[in-house]
C-alpha cells in the first residue's frame, strides 16, 4: 500500500467512495428516465433540467472511481455490483412530473448526508484529498436540491 492510510481506514474510505460512485450511476439513470418521460406544461424546461442535472451527476462517477484508485483501492467496475452497492434507489414505474422531482430531491438529500459523513471520515483518516472531493461534489448535489425544491414550493400546480 503506497498511501499513508492505515489498511482499515483505507478500506472504509474506498467502501464509501464505491457507494457514492454507485449512487451517482443510479441517480444518473434515474435522471435519464425523468428526461425521457417528462410531460406537461413545463415539458421543455423539465426535459432540459433533467438532462443538465443528470449530466452533472454522470461527470462525478469517474472522479469517484479514480479517487478509489488513488488511495490504492478498487472502484465498482462490474455492472452487476452497482445496485447492491448503491443506497440511492432506482426509479420504478410511471411517475408524475412532481413525483420525478420529489424522487430526485430525496436522492440528493441522501447523497448530501452521506457525503458530509464521508468527508468527515476522510478528514479524520488524514485523507484530505478524498475529503476535498466530497466537499466539492456535495455542492453539485446541493445546487440540484435547491433547483428541485424551488420547483416544488411555488404552489402554482404546474408540476403535478
N, C-alpha and C positions, 0 to 999 in steps of 0.2 A: 504494500500500500504506500503510495507516494505522498498522500496528503498527511497533514499533521493531526487529523481527526482520529480519535480512538475508534476501533472497529465497531463497537456498539453504537456510538453516536453516528458514525458514517452510515450504518445500516438503517438507523432511524430516519436520517435525513434523506436517503435515497428512497425509502418507502414513501415518505411524504411527497417527494418530487414525482415519483411514479403515480401517486394518487392524483396529483394536480395535472400531470400530463394526461392521464386517462379522463379526468374531469373535463379538460379542455377539448378533447376529441368528442366526447359525448355532447357537451354543450354546443360545439360547432355543428354536429349532426342535427341536433335539435333545431338550431337556427336555420339550417338548410330546409328542414321540414316547414318551419314557420314561413320562410321566404317563399317556398313553392306554394303553400296552401293558404296564404293570407287572402282576404277578400274584403269587400265592403267599401264604404265611402273614403276610407283612408288607404285604399289598396296601394297606390303608388308610394306613399310615404312609408307605410309599414313594410312593403316589399323591399324598398331600398334600405330602411333602417335594419331589418333583419339581416340583409346581405352584408351591410357595413359592420355591424357588431359581430356577426359570425366570422367574417374575415379577420377582424382584430383578435378574436379568440383563437382562431386557427394559427395565427402567427406566433402564439405563445407555446404551442406544442413542441416545436423544435428547440426553443430556448430551454424548456424544462428538461427535455431529453438530454440535450448536450450538457446541462449542468450536472446531471447524474454522472455522466462520463467524466466530467472534470474533477469530480470528487471520488473517482475510482469505483463508481457503481455502474449499474446497467439500467438503461431505460426500459420501459414497457415497449417491446418490439413485436410480439406476436399479437395479431388482431384479436384472437380469442381471449386474451388476457385483459383487454380494455374494460369490458363491462364489469367483471368481478373486481377490478382494481378501483373503479370509479365510485364516488359517493353521489355524484350527480346522476339522477335517474334519466334514462332515455324517455323521450316523449312517446306517448302511445295514444292512438285513437284520434278521432276527429275532434278538433277543438275550435271554439270561437276565437276571434282575434283577442278578446280580453283574456281568455284562458291561456293563449300563447304568451301574452305579455306577462301574466301572473306566473306562469311556469318558468319563464326565463328569469324573472325577478327573483323567485325562490332559489333558483340555481346560483345566481350571482351572490345572493346573501350567504348561501352555504360556502361557496368558494372564498368569499371575503373573510368569513370567520375562520375557516381552515388556514388560509394564508397568513392571517395575523398570528395564529398559534404556531404555524410552521416557521415564520420569520423569527419569533421569539426563541423557538427551539434551536434554530440555526445560529442565532446570535449567542445563545448560551453555550453552544458547542464550539464557539470561536470561528464559525464559518460565515464570515461577513459577506462573502460573495453570494452565497445562497440567500442570506437574509436580504441583501440588496436586490436580488432578483425578485423575491416576493414583494418587497416594498414597492418596486416599480410596477409589477404586474397587478398588484391589488388595486392600483389606481385605474387600470383599464376596466376592471370589474366594477369599481365604484362609479366610474363615469357611465357605464352601461346601466347600472342600477338607477342612477339619477334620471337618465332619459326615460327608462321604463316606468319609474314611479311618477314622473310628470304626466305620462300618458294616462295613468290610472286615476290621478287625483283631479283632473279637470272637471269630471262630472257632466260632460256635455253629451254623453251617450254615443259618441262616435266610435269608441272602442267598446264593442259589446259582444 
